[in-house]
Amino acid sequence: MSKTTTARAALDVAEVDPATIGRDELRALQLRRLQWTVRHAYENVPFYRATFEAAGVAPDDIRTLDDVRLLPFTTKDDLRSTYPFGMFAVPMSEVRRIHASSGTTGRPTVVGYTQGDLDRWADLVGRSLRAAGVAAGWKVHNAYGYGLFTGGLGAHAGIERIGATVIPMSGGQTARQVQLIHDFEPDAIMCTPSYLLTIADAIEAAGLDPRGTSLKVAILGAEPWTNELRAEIERRLGLDAVDIYGLSEVMGPGVASESVVTKDGPHVWEDHFLPETIDGETGEPVADGEHGELVFTSLTKEAFPVIRYRTRDLTRLLPGRAYPALRRIEKITGRDDDMIILRGVNLFPTQIEELVLGIETLTPHFVLELRRAGRLDTLTVRIERHPALDRDVCEAAAKVLQQRIKTHIGTTVDVVLAEPAELPRSEGKYKRVYDYR
């Protein structure tokens, strides 16, 4: 029997009820699964064996959940350096699917799944959908992109797992999206929040009322978004908008999800993922309730275990509410690699979004353009004027936005009006920042 088979034979894959499990029972399950994962990674991934040995830690050193802090971090650069399959912990003959990032800033990160991984992923997306209020027999319009991106196929499997009907539209072809939403009358939609706004615009352009569709719930993720954007989406489309969180390196969509009842941040499915928050500069842990960078260790992944993966997402861990034993992550509205440093002031695109959505006479369609004038960086907010309002009303609103950015964020920016439909529209993850420096 190979080492891989020996290690995986001990994995506890018993399913739990996240609504009823107690915290002590959960922590005991996490420890067993953490010990399995650490040994599995050490024995089957040369990268992890080398980094563990360099850190002076071995699988037998993991005796409590706090001992996870003995283990070294994993970063996206580590995944790129082992491209394409160096992080796989099973023979390729056992890998049933491969996904990868876009690789727009370097080599893509490549992840693999065994059949067991795919089954558990479908279970967790299904669990997320139930938390969002989706039920068996519903029709779900899936506008996440299919292909190497994990969103489309990940959502697809979860929809089918709970006995709902999937409409596998994928991203793009917005006019056809509108037609199918009108004709097929789905109960729920899954896509990025920015793309749902694009769809809402297209529904209006077709002479229809976005609030008059059959949609009851939108399960939105794959990009940071604010509660102000949630309110705008719910107002425009007359539905409940809930947050689903995930990232390819950890699994894909369904690592955490929000309850439609509480809408207070995604609950982490802690029976499968161990979350931490750390100080992004020092790497030291921060206490629950304090802001930090989110770190995940997978607990049940066979093909691609990840140990203390630094997500770069900024949030804090909070007590569970809809699922009392599971911690929540506060709604993620930024990543430390999205941060703009403008003349010594740190700002995130979502901070601008919050201010934009607080001014009723502005549209939510804007981009940020960074340029350098001499030795100074400048930021221009290009925002579309409202098509139903006079230009002077929109210009007055733009001045209000400029003042609020100065007051609330502490830096001066230019705000320039664009014409309606002038700016690019999202067909997936929206590109908000254009750096021309």
Helices and strands as residue ranges (DSSP letters): H 3-9, H 23-44, H 46-55, G 59-61, G 65-70, H 76-81, G 92-94, E 97-100, E 110-113, H 115-131, E 139-142, H 150-161, E 165-167, H 174-184, E 188-191, H 193-205, G 210-212, E 217-220, H 227-237, E 240-247, E 252-257, E 267-268, E 273-278, E 292-298, E 309-315, E 317-318, E 328-329, E 340-342, E 345-347, H 349-357, E 366-373, E 376-384, H 391-408, E 414-418, E 433-435
